[in-house]
Amino acid sequence: MIQLIVGNKGEGKTKHLLDRVNSQIKTASGNIVFLDKNNKHMHELDNKVRLINVTEYPLQNCAEFIGFLCGVISQDYDLEQMYLDSFLKIAHLEGKDLEGPLKELEKISEQFKVTLVISVSVEEEDLPEFAKSMVLVSC
């Protein structure tokens, strides 16, 4: 399952994401990973959540990012949830069409039974039609 937190930059999407991950860790039966563009939120996350700074890895495009994401999933059979902050930046999708990547992530999420909660800096009405039903929070 994919859930989206959407809205323009600076509208509080990261706070919603952090609140959600920190509340979910209390009831999660598996592991949780938080992917971000830096380590800024390290001290705001519960210490049971694994933070990965994606910019530390030499990813050049969305296909490489999806491969990276699959690598993270493959190394942890107990992975239950992944939180992706600054999705457009870490996935190299700024100014690009989201439909293909979101559909691919949806397939990966379903195949490996990992919930993806994704922060996207776009307005809900600018999402592809199929993705509008995935919106958890619109800031």
Secondary structure, DSSP 8 states (H G I E B T S, - for coil): -EEEEE-STTSSHHHHHHHHHHHHTTT-SSEEEEEESSSTTGGGS-TTSEEEEGGGS---SHHHHHHHHHHHHHT-TTEEEEEESSHHHHTT-TTS--HHHHHHHHHHHHHHT-EEEEEE-S-GGGS-GGGGGGEEEE-
